[in-house]
């Protein structure tokens, strides 16, 4: 789907310059557009594909009603790639001539790409888990085990759970990110 003017007003303007998906012939999706699309698809799957028995099981397990569960599922799906709002992720294609223009969009928006002293790139899924966890800790009354369970969805969206060392590394990386990355 394409973002509406209402959607664009909900997001920090710089986010629209960050790539989430790149394609051939200059095709790309911004991070907000990819998150909006993911949330909308999750809603469609919830409405038209998820079996009622699974919905009942989730209602029983979480204590949430169907509407609350749908909101949670779409929010988690939308947030699965929050970790792409990261200088390492955005800058990883800077060395590829055919994709450098995507990094230049972020530079034009005022972002810089500092290097961490620690070697190695932290997977964006690990950073997604750290960001979702922080958001839930700061803005909800969820118990710690519930926060871990929900944020683990973002961390495991490529099929593998994040182990504690990965969680610690991702949290340290997020804390290290300089302004304006911190405020996006």
C-alpha positions as CSV (number, residue, x, y, z in Angstrom):
1,X,0.0,0.0,0.0
2,X,1.0,3.6,-0.3
3,X,1.3,5.8,2.8
4,X,-1.4,8.5,3.1
5,X,-0.8,12.1,4.2
6,X,-2.1,11.1,7.6
7,X,0.5,8.3,7.8
8,X,3.3,10.6,6.9
9,X,2.3,13.0,9.7
10,X,2.6,10.3,12.4
11,X,6.3,9.6,11.7
12,X,9.4,11.6,12.2
13,X,10.1,13.1,8.7
14,X,13.6,11.7,8.6
15,X,12.3,8.1,8.8
16,X,10.9,8.5,5.3
17,X,14.5,8.8,4.0
18,X,15.5,5.4,5.5
19,X,15.3,2.3,3.3
20,X,13.9,-1.0,4.6
21,X,13.7,-2.9,1.3
22,X,15.6,-2.3,-1.9
23,X,14.9,-3.6,-5.3
24,X,15.8,-3.5,-8.9
25,X,15.7,-0.4,-11.1
26,X,15.7,2.0,-8.1
27,X,12.7,0.4,-6.4
28,X,12.7,0.8,-2.6
29,X,10.5,1.0,0.4
30,X,11.1,3.3,3.3
31,X,11.0,2.0,6.9
32,X,7.7,3.6,7.7
33,X,6.1,2.3,4.5
34,X,7.3,-1.2,5.2
35,X,6.1,-1.1,8.7
36,X,2.6,0.2,7.6
37,X,2.4,-2.5,5.0
38,X,3.4,-5.3,7.4
39,X,0.8,-4.2,10.0
40,X,-1.9,-4.0,7.3
41,X,-1.1,-7.5,6.0
42,X,-1.1,-8.9,9.6
43,X,-4.6,-7.3,10.0
44,X,-5.8,-8.9,6.8
45,X,-4.4,-12.3,7.9
46,X,-5.9,-12.0,11.3
47,X,-9.3,-11.1,9.9
48,X,-9.5,-13.6,7.0
49,X,-7.1,-16.4,7.7
50,X,-6.5,-16.9,11.5
51,X,-8.7,-19.8,12.7
52,X,-11.2,-18.9,15.4
53,X,-9.8,-21.7,17.6
54,X,-6.4,-20.0,17.6
55,X,-8.0,-16.7,18.4
56,X,-9.8,-18.3,21.3
57,X,-6.6,-19.9,22.5
58,X,-4.8,-16.6,22.4
59,X,-7.6,-14.8,24.2
60,X,-7.5,-17.4,27.0
61,X,-3.7,-17.2,27.2
62,X,-3.4,-13.5,27.2
63,X,-6.6,-12.3,28.8
64,X,-7.1,-9.9,25.9
65,X,-10.2,-9.7,23.8
66,X,-10.3,-10.2,20.1
67,X,-10.0,-6.5,19.3
68,X,-7.1,-6.1,21.6
69,X,-5.4,-9.1,20.2
70,X,-5.8,-7.9,16.7
71,X,-4.2,-4.6,17.7
72,X,-1.3,-6.4,19.4
73,X,-0.7,-8.7,16.4
74,X,-0.7,-5.8,13.9
75,X,1.5,-3.7,16.2
76,X,4.0,-6.5,16.5
77,X,4.0,-7.2,12.8
78,X,4.5,-3.5,12.1
79,X,7.3,-3.3,14.5
80,X,9.2,-6.3,13.4
81,X,11.8,-4.3,11.5
82,X,12.3,-1.4,13.9
83,X,15.9,-2.4,14.0
84,X,16.3,-1.1,10.5
85,X,16.3,2.4,12.0
86,X,19.9,2.0,12.7
87,X,23.1,3.5,11.3
88,X,24.7,0.1,10.8
89,X,21.8,-1.3,8.9
90,X,21.2,1.8,6.7
91,X,24.9,2.2,6.0
92,X,25.7,-1.5,5.2
93,X,25.2,-0.9,1.5
94,X,27.3,2.3,1.3
95,X,30.1,0.3,-0.4
96,X,27.8,-0.9,-3.2
97,X,27.8,1.6,-6.0
98,X,24.3,0.6,-7.2
99,X,22.8,1.2,-3.8
100,X,24.8,4.1,-2.3
101,X,22.1,6.5,-3.3
102,X,19.9,5.0,-0.6
103,X,22.5,5.8,2.1
104,X,22.9,9.3,0.6
105,X,19.2,9.9,1.1
106,X,19.8,9.4,4.9
107,X,22.9,11.7,4.7
108,X,20.8,14.4,3.0
109,X,18.3,14.1,5.8
110,X,21.1,15.0,8.2
111,X,22.1,11.6,9.5
112,X,25.8,10.5,10.0
113,X,27.2,7.0,10.1
114,X,29.7,6.8,13.0
115,X,31.6,3.5,13.5
116,X,31.5,1.6,16.7
117,X,34.7,0.3,18.3
118,X,33.2,-3.2,18.7
119,X,33.6,-5.3,15.6
120,X,30.7,-7.0,13.8
121,X,27.3,-5.9,12.8
122,X,24.4,-6.7,15.1
123,X,21.4,-8.2,13.2
124,X,18.5,-5.8,12.8
125,X,16.2,-8.4,14.3
126,X,18.2,-8.2,17.6
127,X,17.9,-4.4,17.5
128,X,14.2,-4.7,16.8
129,X,13.7,-6.8,19.9
130,X,15.7,-4.3,22.0
131,X,13.6,-1.4,20.7
132,X,10.2,-3.2,21.2
133,X,11.3,-4.3,24.7
134,X,12.3,-0.8,25.6
135,X,9.0,0.6,24.2
136,X,6.9,-1.9,26.1
137,X,8.9,-1.4,29.4
138,X,8.5,2.4,29.2
139,X,4.9,2.7,28.0
140,X,3.0,-0.3,29.3
141,X,2.3,-2.1,32.6
142,X,3.2,-5.5,31.2
143,X,5.0,-7.8,33.5
144,X,8.7,-8.5,32.6
145,X,7.9,-12.0,31.2
146,X,5.2,-10.6,29.0
147,X,7.5,-7.8,27.7
148,X,10.1,-10.5,26.9
149,X,7.6,-12.7,25.2
150,X,6.2,-10.0,23.0
151,X,9.5,-8.4,22.1
152,X,10.9,-11.9,21.2
153,X,8.5,-11.9,18.3
154,X,10.5,-9.0,16.7
155,X,13.8,-10.7,17.6
156,X,12.8,-14.0,16.0
157,X,11.2,-12.7,12.9
158,X,13.8,-14.4,10.8
159,X,13.2,-17.7,12.5
160,X,15.8,-17.8,15.3
161,X,15.3,-16.5,18.8
162,X,17.8,-14.0,20.2
163,X,19.9,-15.3,23.0
164,X,20.8,-13.3,26.1
165,X,24.3,-12.3,24.7
166,X,22.5,-11.0,21.6
167,X,20.0,-9.1,23.7
168,X,22.8,-7.5,25.7
169,X,24.8,-6.5,22.6
170,X,21.7,-5.0,20.9
171,X,20.8,-3.0,24.0
172,X,24.4,-1.7,24.2
173,X,24.3,-0.8,20.5
174,X,21.0,1.1,20.8
175,X,22.3,3.0,23.9
176,X,25.5,3.9,21.8
177,X,23.6,5.3,18.8
178,X,24.2,9.0,18.6
179,X,21.7,11.8,18.1
180,X,19.7,12.1,15.9
181,X,19.4,8.3,15.6
182,X,18.2,8.1,19.2
183,X,15.2,10.4,18.5
184,X,13.9,8.8,15.4
